[in-house]
Amino acid sequence: MLNKQYSRDSLWEAIDQQWDLIVIGGGITGAGIFREACRIGLKTLLVEQRDFSWG
């Protein structure tokens, strides 16, 4: 598991890039949206508060 500061720094670096879609939340809906966006070729970032999907 990454420490919180490293994870936060990595997140800000990722968000600073150009994205077609940023999905906030990796629950069932967020994961589904992320999957569909990737399937159609969008450059997509999924941000989840916890280590794995929730909610």
C-alpha positions in Angstrom: 0.0 0.0 0.0 1.3 3.4 -0.9 1.7 6.1 1.8 -0.8 8.9 1.6 1.6 11.7 0.6 3.0 9.6 -2.4 -0.6 8.8 -3.4 -1.7 12.4 -3.2 1.3 13.6 -5.2 0.7 11.0 -7.9 -3.0 12.0 -8.1 -2.2 15.7 -8.7 0.4 14.8 -11.4 -2.3 12.6 -13.1 -5.0 15.2 -12.8 -2.6 17.8 -14.3 -2.6 15.9 -17.6 -5.1 16.3 -20.5 -8.1 13.9 -20.0 -11.3 13.3 -22.0 -13.1 12.2 -18.9 -12.4 12.1 -15.1 -14.6 9.7 -13.2 -14.9 10.4 -9.4 -15.7 7.2 -7.5 -15.0 3.6 -8.3 -18.2 2.1 -7.2 -20.4 0.1 -9.6 -21.6 3.2 -11.5 -18.1 4.8 -11.7 -16.5 1.6 -12.8 -19.1 1.0 -15.4 -18.7 4.6 -16.8 -14.9 4.2 -16.7 -15.1 0.8 -18.6 -17.4 2.2 -21.3 -15.3 5.4 -21.8 -12.1 3.3 -22.2 -13.9 0.9 -24.6 -14.8 3.8 -26.9 -11.3 5.2 -26.8 -11.6 8.1 -24.4 -8.5 8.9 -22.3 -10.1 8.4 -18.9 -8.9 8.8 -15.3 -10.7 7.0 -12.4 -10.3 8.5 -8.9 -11.3 6.4 -5.9 -10.9 7.4 -2.3 -10.1 3.9 -1.0 -7.8 1.2 -2.3 -10.6 -0.6 -4.1 -14.1 0.1 -5.3 -16.7 1.1 -2.7 -20.4 1.8 -2.7 
